[in-house]
Amino acid sequence: MDHAVPTAAPGWRRVFHVPPSKSLHQRALVLAALSAEPVAITAASDALPAGDDTQRCAAAVRALGPWRDGALGDSRASLTLDLGEGATAFRFALALATLRPPGARTLVRG
């Protein structure tokens, strides 16, 4: 089965200000993972959402790899993503895992 994920046109630049929220921060991580270009997520030091689940979400996104050639990452090696007790991060990681290259196996735990 092929997956088509529309992306913004190259060179598209925007700044979005959002309240300190673990859920919104995790959504930003997912959108960054699907970007064909590098994305920087910054926050004021007092606005960073606290929580192990946000850090685990970020680690899962890094482990999946960058978006290129229609897939997340280029490795087909087995991968385990441990999301702990973060339900939002678990749902996002499960969806992102389906975008790995064909034949890649991913275990999502939470």
N, CA, C and O atoms as a MOPAC input file, in Angstrom:
PM7 MOZYME 1SCF
protein

 N      0.83400 1    -1.16700 1     0.00000 1
 C      0.00000 1     0.00000 1     0.00000 1
 C      0.88100 1     1.23300 1     0.00000 1
 O      1.82900 1     1.31600 1     0.78200 1
 N      0.58600 1     2.18700 1    -0.85900 1
 C      1.34500 1     3.43100 1    -0.92700 1
 C      0.70900 1     4.47900 1    -0.03200 1
 O     -0.51000 1     4.51500 1     0.13900 1
 N      1.55300 1     5.32900 1     0.53600 1
 C      1.09400 1     6.42500 1     1.38200 1
 C      1.48900 1     7.73600 1     0.71600 1
 O      2.64600 1     7.90700 1     0.33000 1
 N      0.56200 1     8.64900 1     0.57900 1
 C      0.86600 1     9.97700 1     0.06100 1
 C      0.60900 1    10.97800 1     1.17400 1
 O     -0.51600 1    11.10300 1     1.65700 1
 N      1.64400 1    11.68300 1     1.57600 1
 C      1.51700 1    12.69400 1     2.62000 1
 C      1.85400 1    14.03900 1     1.98600 1
 O      3.00100 1    14.28300 1     1.61400 1
 N      0.85600 1    14.91000 1     1.86200 1
 C      1.15300 1    16.22700 1     1.25900 1
 C      2.06600 1    17.03900 1     2.16200 1
 O      1.93700 1    17.00300 1     3.38600 1
 N      2.97300 1    17.75800 1     1.56100 1
 C      3.89400 1    18.59800 1     2.32300 1
 C      3.78900 1    20.03200 1     1.82000 1
 O      3.33200 1    20.27700 1     0.70400 1
 N      4.20800 1    20.95600 1     2.63900 1
 C      4.22200 1    22.36100 1     2.24300 1
 C      5.29400 1    22.57500 1     1.17800 1
 O      6.27500 1    21.83600 1     1.10900 1
 N      5.09300 1    23.58300 1     0.36400 1
 C      6.05600 1    23.90300 1    -0.68200 1
 C      7.40300 1    24.26200 1    -0.06400 1
 O      7.44100 1    24.88100 1     0.99900 1
 N      8.51000 1    23.88900 1    -0.70600 1
 C      9.82900 1    24.24400 1    -0.18600 1
 C      9.93900 1    25.76100 1     0.01100 1
 O      9.40600 1    26.54600 1    -0.77300 1
 N     10.62800 1    26.14100 1     1.05000 1
 C     10.82100 1    27.55000 1     1.33200 1
 C      9.69500 1    28.18400 1     2.13100 1
 O      9.75200 1    29.37900 1     2.42300 1
 N      8.68500 1    27.42600 1     2.48800 1
 C      7.55300 1    27.94200 1     3.26400 1
 C      8.01500 1    28.18100 1     4.67900 1
 O      8.48200 1    27.25200 1     5.33900 1
 N      7.90000 1    29.38500 1     5.15600 1
 C      8.37700 1    29.73600 1     6.49000 1
 C      7.26300 1    30.42100 1     7.27100 1
 O      6.62800 1    31.35300 1     6.77800 1
 N      7.03600 1    29.95600 1     8.47200 1
 C      6.04700 1    30.57400 1     9.34900 1
 C      6.49400 1    30.40100 1    10.79700 1
 O      7.22300 1    29.46500 1    11.12600 1
 N      6.05600 1    31.29600 1    11.64100 1
 C      6.28900 1    31.20200 1    13.07600 1
 C      4.92000 1    31.12300 1    13.74100 1
 O      4.04500 1    31.94700 1    13.47800 1
 N      4.74600 1    30.14700 1    14.58700 1
 C      3.49100 1    29.97400 1    15.29500 1
 C      3.76600 1    30.05000 1    16.79100 1
 O      4.67300 1    29.38600 1    17.29300 1
 N      3.00400 1    30.83900 1    17.48600 1
 C      3.13500 1    30.96400 1    18.94500 1
 C      1.99500 1    30.17800 1    19.56900 1
 O      0.82200 1    30.45200 1    19.31200 1
 N      2.35000 1    29.20300 1    20.38700 1
 C      1.33300 1    28.38400 1    21.03400 1
 C      1.59100 1    28.37000 1    22.54100 1
 O      2.72300 1    28.56300 1    22.98200 1
 N      0.55000 1    28.14300 1    23.32000 1
 C      0.74100 1    28.09600 1    24.76900 1
 C      1.56000 1    26.86900 1    25.16500 1
 O      1.62300 1    25.89400 1    24.41700 1
 N      2.18700 1    26.91900 1    26.34300 1
 C      2.95700 1    25.75000 1    26.79600 1
 C      2.02600 1    24.57600 1    27.06400 1
 O      1.29400 1    24.55600 1    28.05200 1
 N      2.07000 1    23.62300 1    26.18400 1
 C      1.17600 1    22.47400 1    26.26700 1
 C      1.91800 1    21.24800 1    25.75700 1
 O      2.49700 1    21.27000 1    24.67200 1
 N      1.89700 1    20.18200 1    26.54300 1
 C      2.55700 1    18.94100 1    26.11000 1
 C      1.92700 1    18.43500 1    24.81700 1
 O      2.63800 1    18.02700 1    23.89900 1
 N      0.62000 1    18.45700 1    24.74100 1
 C     -0.08900 1    17.95500 1    23.57100 1
 C      0.27700 1    18.75000 1    22.31700 1
 O      0.55900 1    18.16300 1    21.27200 1
 N      0.27500 1    20.07300 1    22.41500 1
 C      0.61400 1    20.89600 1    21.25100 1
 C      2.08400 1    20.73500 1    20.87900 1
 O      2.42100 1    20.73200 1    19.69500 1
 N      2.95700 1    20.60200 1    21.86400 1
 C      4.38100 1    20.39700 1    21.58500 1
 C      4.58500 1    19.08000 1    20.82700 1
 O      5.37900 1    19.02100 1    19.88800 1
 N      3.87400 1    18.03400 1    21.23000 1
 C      3.99400 1    16.74600 1    20.55500 1
 C      3.45100 1    16.82600 1    19.12800 1
 O      4.00100 1    16.20000 1    18.22200 1
 N      2.39700 1    17.57600 1    18.92500 1
 C      1.87900 1    17.77400 1    17.56700 1
 C      2.90900 1    18.49300 1    16.69600 1
 O      3.07700 1    18.15800 1    15.52300 1
 N      3.59300 1    19.47900 1    17.26800 1
 C      4.64000 1    20.18200 1    16.53000 1
 C      5.77500 1    19.22900 1    16.15900 1
 O      6.32500 1    19.31900 1    15.06100 1
 N      6.12900 1    18.32100 1    17.06100 1
 C      7.16700 1    17.32400 1    16.76600 1
 C      6.77000 1    16.44200 1    15.59100 1
 O      7.59700 1    16.13100 1    14.73400 1
 N      5.50500 1    16.04000 1    15.55400 1
 C      5.01300 1    15.18700 1    14.46300 1
 C      5.05000 1    15.95000 1    13.14000 1
 O      5.50200 1    15.41400 1    12.12800 1
 N      4.58100 1    17.18500 1    13.14300 1
 C      4.60900 1    17.97800 1    11.91200 1
 C      6.03900 1    18.19200 1    11.43900 1
 O      6.30800 1    18.16200 1    10.23800 1
 N      6.95500 1    18.40800 1    12.37200 1
 C      8.35700 1    18.56800 1    12.00600 1
 C      8.91400 1    17.28500 1    11.38200 1
 O      9.70200 1    17.33800 1    10.43900 1
 N      8.50000 1    16.13900 1    11.91400 1
 C      8.96900 1    14.85700 1    11.37300 1
 C      8.52600 1    14.66500 1     9.92800 1
 O      9.22600 1    14.02500 1     9.14400 1
 N      7.36800 1    15.21500 1     9.57200 1
 C      6.83400 1    15.04200 1     8.22200 1
 C      7.30000 1    16.11600 1     7.24600 1
 O      6.89700 1    16.11400 1     6.08300 1
 N      8.13700 1    17.02300 1     7.70500 1
 C      8.62100 1    18.10000 1     6.85800 1
 C      9.78800 1    17.62100 1     6.00500 1
 O     10.66900 1    16.90400 1     6.47900 1
 N      9.78100 1    18.02500 1     4.75400 1
 C     10.88300 1    17.67300 1     3.85600 1
 C     12.11500 1    18.52800 1     4.12700 1
 O     13.20800 1    18.20700 1     3.66100 1
 N     11.94500 1    19.61200 1     4.87400 1
 C     13.05000 1    20.49800 1     5.21300 1
 C     13.24800 1    20.50400 1     6.72300 1
 O     12.32200 1    20.17400 1     7.46400 1
 N     14.44000 1    20.87200 1     7.19400 1
 C     14.67600 1    20.93900 1     8.64500 1
 C     13.71900 1    21.93700 1     9.31500 1
 O     13.40400 1    22.98900 1     8.76000 1
 N     13.27200 1    21.57900 1    10.51100 1
 C     12.36200 1    22.42000 1    11.27900 1
 C     12.96900 1    22.65000 1    12.64700 1
 O     13.47500 1    21.71800 1    13.27200 1
 N     12.92100 1    23.88100 1    13.11100 1
 C     13.39800 1    24.20800 1    14.45100 1
 C     12.19400 1    24.51400 1    15.32300 1
 O     11.37000 1    25.36200 1    14.98000 1
 N     12.09300 1    23.82500 1    16.44600 1
 C     11.03300 1    24.08700 1    17.41000 1
 C     11.68900 1    24.74500 1    18.60700 1
 O     12.53900 1    24.14800 1    19.26800 1
 N     11.29500 1    25.96500 1    18.87700 1
 C     11.88400 1    26.69700 1    19.98600 1
 C     10.77600 1    27.17200 1    20.91600 1
 O      9.62500 1    27.32900 1    20.50900 1
 N     11.14100 1    27.39400 1    22.15100 1
 C     10.19600 1    27.90300 1    23.14500 1
 C     10.96900 1    28.69800 1    24.17300 1
 O     12.15300 1    28.45600 1    24.41000 1
 N     10.28500 1    29.64800 1    24.77800 1
 C     10.90000 1    30.36900 1    25.88500 1
 C     11.18400 1    29.36800 1    26.99400 1
 O     10.42200 1    28.42000 1    27.18100 1
 N     12.25600 1    29.56500 1    27.72100 1
 C     12.65500 1    28.58400 1    28.73900 1
 C     11.55800 1    28.34000 1    29.76700 1
 O     11.45300 1    27.23700 1    30.30300 1
 N     10.73900 1    29.35200 1    30.05100 1
 C      9.66900 1    29.16000 1    31.03000 1
 C      8.40400 1    28.58800 1    30.40800 1
 O      7.43400 1    28.31000 1    31.11300 1
 N      8.41100 1    28.41000 1    29.08700 1
 C      7.21600 1    27.91000 1    28.40600 1
 C      7.36300 1    26.47200 1    27.93800 1
 O      6.43500 1    25.92400 1    27.34400 1
 N      8.49800 1    25.85200 1    28.18900 1
 C      8.68700 1    24.47200 1    27.75300 1
 C      7.75000 1    23.54800 1    28.51500 1
 O      7.69800 1    23.59500 1    29.74400 1
 N      7.02000 1    22.71800 1    27.80900 1
 C      6.13300 1    21.79100 1    28.51200 1
 C      6.93500 1    20.72800 1    29.24000 1
 O      7.80200 1    20.07700 1    28.65700 1
 N      6.63800 1    20.56100 1    30.51000 1
 C      7.33400 1    19.54900 1    31.30000 1
 C      6.70600 1    18.19700 1    31.03100 1
 O      5.54400 1    18.10600 1    30.63300 1
 N      7.46500 1    17.17100 1    31.24500 1
 C      6.88200 1    15.84200 1    31.14100 1
 C      7.73800 1    14.86000 1    30.39300 1
 O      8.32200 1    15.16400 1    29.35300 1
 N      7.79500 1    13.68300 1    30.94800 1
 C      8.54500 1    12.59100 1    30.34300 1
 C      7.93000 1    12.18500 1    29.00800 1
 O      8.64400 1    11.76500 1    28.09700 1
 N      6.59400 1    12.31000 1    28.88700 1
 C      5.94300 1    11.87300 1    27.66000 1
 C      6.35600 1    12.72500 1    26.46100 1
 O      6.46900 1    12.19500 1    25.35600 1
 N      6.58200 1    14.01100 1    26.64100 1
 C      7.03800 1    14.86200 1    25.53900 1
 C      8.45700 1    14.47600 1    25.13100 1
 O      8.77300 1    14.43300 1    23.94200 1
 N      9.30700 1    14.19600 1    26.10900 1
 C     10.67700 1    13.78000 1    25.80600 1
 C     10.69100 1    12.43600 1    25.08800 1
 O     11.48800 1    12.23200 1    24.17300 1
 N      9.82200 1    11.52300 1    25.49200 1
 C      9.75300 1    10.22000 1    24.82000 1
 C      9.23300 1    10.36100 1    23.39600 1
 O      9.67700 1     9.65000 1    22.49400 1
 N      8.28600 1    11.28400 1    23.19200 1
 C      7.77500 1    11.54400 1    21.85000 1
 C      8.90100 1    12.06100 1    20.95400 1
 O      9.05600 1    11.61700 1    19.81700 1
 N      9.68400 1    13.00400 1    21.48100 1
 C     10.81200 1    13.55400 1    20.72600 1
 C     11.82500 1    12.46500 1    20.39000 1
 O     12.35800 1    12.43200 1    19.28100 1
 N     12.09000 1    11.57700 1    21.34000 1
 C     13.03800 1    10.47600 1    21.10600 1
 C     12.50400 1     9.53000 1    20.02600 1
 O     13.27000 1     9.05300 1    19.18900 1
 N     11.21400 1     9.26000 1    20.04000 1
 C     10.61300 1     8.37800 1    19.03800 1
 C     10.71500 1     9.00300 1    17.64900 1
 O     11.03900 1     8.31800 1    16.68000 1
 N     10.43800 1    10.29900 1    17.55500 1
 C     10.52500 1    10.99000 1    16.26600 1
 C     11.95800 1    10.94200 1    15.74600 1
 O     12.18100 1    10.70700 1    14.55900 1
 N     12.93600 1    11.16600 1    16.63700 1
 C     14.35300 1    11.08600 1    16.21800 1
 C     14.70000 1     9.67700 1    15.74600 1
 O     15.39800 1     9.51100 1    14.74600 1
 N     14.21300 1     8.65800 1    16.46500 1
 C     14.53300 1     7.26800 1    16.11800 1
 C     13.94500 1     6.87500 1    14.75800 1
 O     14.54600 1     6.09400 1    14.02200 1
 N     12.77900 1     7.41500 1    14.43200 1
 C     12.15100 1     7.08700 1    13.15200 1
 C     12.94600 1     7.63700 1    11.97700 1
 O     12.97200 1     7.03000 1    10.90700 1
 N     13.58500 1     8.76400 1    12.16500 1
 C     14.40600 1     9.33800 1    11.10600 1
 C     13.67700 1    10.41700 1    10.33400 1
 O     12.47200 1    10.60700 1    10.50000 1
 N     14.41600 1    11.12500 1     9.48600 1
 C     13.83300 1    12.23800 1     8.73400 1
 C     12.96400 1    11.76600 1     7.57100 1
 O     13.12000 1    10.65500 1     7.06400 1
 N     12.06000 1    12.62700 1     7.17200 1
 C     11.18400 1    12.35300 1     6.02500 1
 C     11.97500 1    12.54000 1     4.74600 1
 O     12.49400 1    13.62600 1     4.48800 1
 N     12.07200 1    11.48300 1     3.93700 1
 C     12.71200 1    11.58900 1     2.62800 1
 C     12.21100 1    10.47000 1     1.73900 1
 O     11.95300 1     9.35300 1     2.18700 1
 N     12.08500 1    10.79600 1     0.49200 1
 C     11.65100 1     9.82900 1    -0.51600 1
 C     10.36000 1     9.10800 1    -0.12500 1
 O     10.20800 1     7.91500 1    -0.38400 1
 N      9.44200 1     9.83000 1     0.49400 1
 C      8.13400 1     9.26200 1     0.80700 1
 C      8.07400 1     8.33600 1     1.99800 1
 O      7.11700 1     7.57500 1     2.14000 1
 N      9.08700 1     8.38200 1     2.86700 1
 C      9.07900 1     7.52100 1     4.06100 1
 C      9.83400 1     8.20500 1     5.19600 1
 O     10.62800 1     9.12000 1     4.97300 1
 N      9.57300 1     7.74800 1     6.40600 1
 C     10.32500 1     8.23500 1     7.56400 1
 C     11.55800 1     7.36500 1     7.72900 1
 O     11.45700 1     6.17200 1     8.01700 1
 N     12.71300 1     7.96800 1     7.54500 1
 C     13.96100 1     7.22900 1     7.64900 1
 C     14.20500 1     6.38100 1     6.41500 1
 O     13.35200 1     6.28200 1     5.53400 1
 N     15.37100 1     5.77400 1     6.36300 1
 C     15.68000 1     4.90800 1     5.22900 1
 C     16.07000 1     3.50300 1     5.66800 1
 O     16.42600 1     2.66400 1     4.84100 1
 N     16.00300 1     3.25200 1     6.96700 1
 C     16.37300 1     1.94300 1     7.49800 1
 C     15.15200 1     1.03300 1     7.59500 1
 O     14.06200 1     1.46400 1     7.97200 1
 N     15.35900 1    -0.22800 1     7.24700 1
 C     14.30200 1    -1.23300 1     7.41300 1
 C     14.55200 1    -2.08800 1     8.65700 1
 O     13.84600 1    -3.06600 1     8.90200 1
 N     15.56400 1    -1.70500 1     9.43700 1
 C     15.89400 1    -2.46000 1    10.65300 1
 C     14.73800 1    -2.37700 1    11.64400 1
 O     14.02200 1    -1.37700 1    11.69700 1
 N     14.56500 1    -3.43700 1    12.42600 1
 C     13.52700 1    -3.44100 1    13.46000 1
 C     13.78500 1    -2.31800 1    14.45000 1
 O     14.93100 1    -2.01200 1    14.77900 1
 N     12.71100 1    -1.71400 1    14.91400 1
 C     12.80100 1    -0.55700 1    15.79600 1
 C     11.76500 1    -0.69300 1    16.90000 1
 O     10.63000 1    -1.09500 1    16.64300 1
 N     12.14700 1    -0.36100 1    18.12600 1
 C     11.21600 1    -0.34600 1    19.25400 1
 C     11.10600 1     1.07100 1    19.76900 1
 O     12.11000 1     1.70800 1    20.08600 1
 N      9.87300 1     1.56600 1    19.85200 1
 C      9.60200 1     2.89600 1    20.38500 1
 C      8.86700 1     2.72200 1    21.70300 1
 O      7.78000 1     2.14400 1    21.73900 1
 N      9.45200 1     3.21700 1    22.78600 1
 C      8.83300 1     3.08600 1    24.10500 1
 C      8.30200 1     4.44700 1    24.52400 1
 O      9.08000 1     5.35900 1    24.80500 1
 N      6.97200 1     4.59200 1    24.56800 1
 C      6.33700 1     5.86700 1    24.86900 1
 C      5.88500 1     5.98300 1    26.30800 1
 O      5.23700 1     6.96800 1    26.66200 1
 N      6.20000 1     5.02400 1    27.14200 1
 C      5.82800 1     5.11300 1    28.54700 1
 C      4.32200 1     5.25500 1    28.71300 1
 O      3.54600 1     4.51200 1    28.11200 1
 N      3.91500 1     6.22300 1    29.54200 1
 C      2.48800 1     6.41200 1    29.82200 1
 C      1.87100 1     7.53600 1    28.99600 1
 O      0.75100 1     7.96300 1    29.28000 1
 N      2.57500 1     8.02000 1    27.98700 1
 C      2.06600 1     9.12300 1    27.17500 1
 C      1.11700 1     8.63900 1    26.08100 1
 O      1.55400 1     8.13700 1    25.04500 1
 N     -0.18200 1     8.79600 1    26.32000 1
 C     -1.18500 1     8.32400 1    25.34900 1
 C     -1.14100 1     9.12500 1    24.05400 1
 O     -1.27300 1     8.54900 1    22.97500 1
 N     -0.95800 1    10.43400 1    24.13800 1
 C     -0.89300 1    11.25400 1    22.92400 1
 C      0.31400 1    10.84800 1    22.09300 1
 O      0.20100 1    10.63700 1    20.88600 1
 N      1.45900 1    10.73800 1    22.73500 1
 C      2.67700 1    10.34400 1    22.02900 1
 C      2.53200 1     8.94100 1    21.44100 1
 O      3.02500 1     8.67300 1    20.34600 1
 N      1.86200 1     8.05000 1    22.16100 1
 C      1.66400 1     6.68800 1    21.66400 1
 C      0.87000 1     6.70700 1    20.36000 1
 O      1.24400 1     6.04600 1    19.39100 1
 N     -0.20900 1     7.45400 1    20.33600 1
 C     -1.04600 1     7.51400 1    19.11700 1
 C     -0.24800 1     8.08100 1    17.94800 1
 O     -0.32000 1     7.56100 1    16.83500 1
 N      0.50800 1     9.14200 1    18.19600 1
 C      1.30100 1     9.73200 1    17.11700 1
 C      2.38100 1     8.77300 1    16.62800 1
 O      2.58100 1     8.63200 1    15.42100 1
 N      3.07400 1     8.11500 1    17.54500 1
 C      4.14300 1     7.19200 1    17.16200 1
 C      3.58600 1     6.02000 1    16.36900 1
 O      4.21500 1     5.55700 1    15.41800 1
 N      2.42000 1     5.54200 1    16.75400 1
 C      1.79000 1     4.43600 1    16.02400 1
 C      1.49900 1     4.84500 1    14.58400 1
 O      1.75200 1     4.08300 1    13.65100 1
 N      0.96500 1     6.05600 1    14.40900 1
 C      0.67200 1     6.54400 1    13.06000 1
 C      1.96200 1     6.76000 1    12.26600 1
 O      2.04300 1     6.37300 1    11.10000 1
 N      2.96600 1     7.37400 1    12.88900 1
 C      4.22400 1     7.63300 1    12.19000 1
 C      4.94400 1     6.33800 1    11.81100 1
 O      5.60800 1     6.27700 1    10.77600 1
 N      4.81300 1     5.31100 1    12.64000 1
 C      5.47400 1     4.03200 1    12.35400 1
 C      4.98400 1     3.43500 1    11.03800 1
 O      5.72300 1     2.70500 1    10.37700 1
 N      3.75900 1     3.73600 1    10.65700 1
 C      3.22700 1     3.20300 1     9.39100 1
 C      3.87900 1     3.86300 1     8.18500 1
 O      3.72500 1     3.38700 1     7.06000 1
 N      4.60400 1     4.95200 1     8.40500 1
 C      5.23500 1     5.67600 1     7.31000 1
 C      6.70500 1     5.30100 1     7.11600 1
 O      7.41700 1     5.94300 1     6.34400 1
 N      7.15300 1     4.26400 1     7.81800 1
 C      8.52100 1     3.77800 1     7.61300 1
 C      8.60900 1     3.08100 1     6.26200 1
 O      7.57700 1     2.75900 1     5.67400 1
 N      9.81200 1     2.84100 1     5.75900 1
 C      9.96300 1     2.16900 1     4.46400 1
 C      9.28100 1     0.79200 1     4.45700 1
 O      9.18100 1     0.14700 1     5.50100 1
 N      8.82200 1     0.35000 1     3.30600 1
 C      8.18100 1    -0.97200 1     3.20700 1
 C      9.08200 1    -2.05900 1     3.77600 1
 O     10.27800 1    -2.09900 1     3.48500 1
 N      8.50400 1    -2.94000 1     4.58700 1
 C      9.24100 1    -4.04600 1     5.17300 1
 C      9.83800 1    -3.73200 1     6.53300 1
 O     10.30300 1    -4.63800 1     7.22600 1
 N      9.83200 1    -2.46000 1     6.92900 1
 C     10.39000 1    -2.08700 1     8.24500 1
 C      9.42400 1    -2.54500 1     9.33600 1
 O      8.21000 1    -2.38100 1     9.21000 1
 N      9.96500 1    -3.11500 1    10.39800 1
 C      9.13900 1    -3.58000 1    11.52200 1
 C      9.32900 1    -2.63900 1    12.69700 1
 O     10.45500 1    -2.29000 1    13.04900 1
 N      8.21700 1    -2.22800 1    13.30300 1
 C      8.27500 1    -1.29800 1    14.41600 1
 C      7.36900 1    -1.79100 1    15.53500 1
 O      6.19300 1    -2.07700 1    15.31300 1
 N      7.92700 1    -1.89000 1    16.74600 1
 C      7.16100 1    -2.21400 1    17.93000 1
 C      6.96800 1    -0.91000 1    18.69100 1
 O      7.93900 1    -0.25300 1    19.06600 1
 N      5.70500 1    -0.53700 1    18.91800 1
 C      5.39200 1     0.67100 1    19.67700 1
 C      4.84400 1     0.22800 1    21.02000 1
 O      3.80900 1    -0.43500 1    21.09400 1
 N      5.55200 1     0.60400 1    22.09100 1
 C      5.12200 1     0.20200 1    23.44300 1
 C      4.68200 1     1.43300 1    24.23500 1
 O      5.20500 1     2.53400 1    24.05900 1
 N      3.71800 1     1.21200 1    25.10000 1
 C      3.26400 1     2.30400 1    25.96000 1
 C      2.33400 1     1.78900 1    27.02700 1
 O      1.84900 1     2.56600 1    27.84900 1

